[in-house]
């Protein structure tokens, strides 16, 4: 028994919700630093405040993935999470630009990002549920198209409202401009309606049908699950936990000692050191639970970090340096462009707000390029390979970020974003194409959640150390954060060549 081949419009409908999800992410990525800046955030602390996004993803996505694997309601398996996340996200988007203080804005970001993650995580597993392996790449490509399209419109909204509808992009000190507020209002509505469309227009296989598919591949599934579950013994997991705990303690001591001797406190570095310590404690704790035959969602999620398929482990490094670069761009582009290119840090001035609006246009360009290139990358991949194509795309993105330092005019800034757009298109599709053949379908939901660790962990690292690096070594000039990000993305491209797959994945299939 095999899953039936879905038509184009069926795949369109099941992916359409990503249009709304990316509307929300685009508004968040392009305007959160602007909102924080308006509410009085210090430049070396913006990265710390942004940590709400990756931290919520680190926690929420594997949990949602695990439980959505085990959910069945009248709405199906994944769709209840789509709908719940959409409702909460829309409310948070509408409230975000009306935050009266910086700390309320930070708290709203936590709520907003958690809600977006609730909707987004099951979408990746949705492709695995409803499509055969031959059609999954088409499903991911369709999601990439809607990601690009939603991000283009969402990123451009503040600029469009100001220049097409004459809505002001300036406001008194401490107040978010009306053009940004209206952008978030529209984003909240689009988010909800797009996800609702997918919920209403898509179907899911019943538990009985899914069980039949599993039985048809029982031998293969059993082999795959044994490969992942027995890869790491309790002793090895305990030893890794101890090592990480020791490293976390040592780093925490050095951070404490450095802060005691320095005039500039960088307490955000504790997040990184304590995070390593917590990871070590969790590994050690789970090893003891496994030794006592305890097996539940908690032990499975933590253990599978060490028991991942080989391809997933190799892709983890590629993802780490790719998303480190992206997070550097999302955090610091506004400050880099307004300060380095336009020469102002006065958030109440028209020059600053015109420059911040141009950042929205820059983000629109890279997302537009991504939407277009998503259909061209398969041509290059067919003539070369997935790995070579991804490497070239990431190098183009890295050079684009570095070039912001040199292309210091409006047109030059847009040209820099072309390279970033090529990288973004590849990041959203090719790693999933390379990964798909190595994942057991019975664990699709939480494995996609675990894979998300290598999206959010680099963001946490970037959020904790970039502010320190910019403040300590680059005299509080955020443009150097983009240069660091560019170098990181080029390194990710080179690491792509080390990735091996269990079998050849043709992203054109």
ABEGO torsion letter per residue (X at the ends): XBBBBBBAAAAAAAAAAAAAAAAAAAAAAAAAAAAAAAAGBBAAAAAAAAAAAAAAAAAAAAAAAAAAAABBBAAEAAAAAAAAAAAAAAAAAAAAAABABAAAAAAAAAAAAAAAAAAAAAAAAAAAAABBAAAAAAAAAAAAAAAAAAAAAAAAAAAAAAAAAGBBABBBBGBBBAAAAAAAAAAAAAAAAAAAAAAAABBBBBAAAAAAAAAAAAAAAAAAAAAAAAABBAAAAAAAAAAAAAAAAAAAAAAAAAAAABABBBAAAAAAAAAAAAAAAAAAAAAAAAAAGBBBAAAAAAAAAAABBAAAAAAAAAAAAAAAAAAAAAAAAAAAAAAAAAGBABAABAAAAAAAAAAAAAAAAAAAAAAAAAAAAAAAAAABBAAAAAAAAAAAAAAAAAAAAABBBAAAAAAAAAAAAAAAAAAAAAAAAAAAAABBAAAAAAAAAAAAAAAAAAAAAAAAAAAAAAAAAAGGBAAAAAAAAAAAAAAAAAAAAABBBABBBBAAX
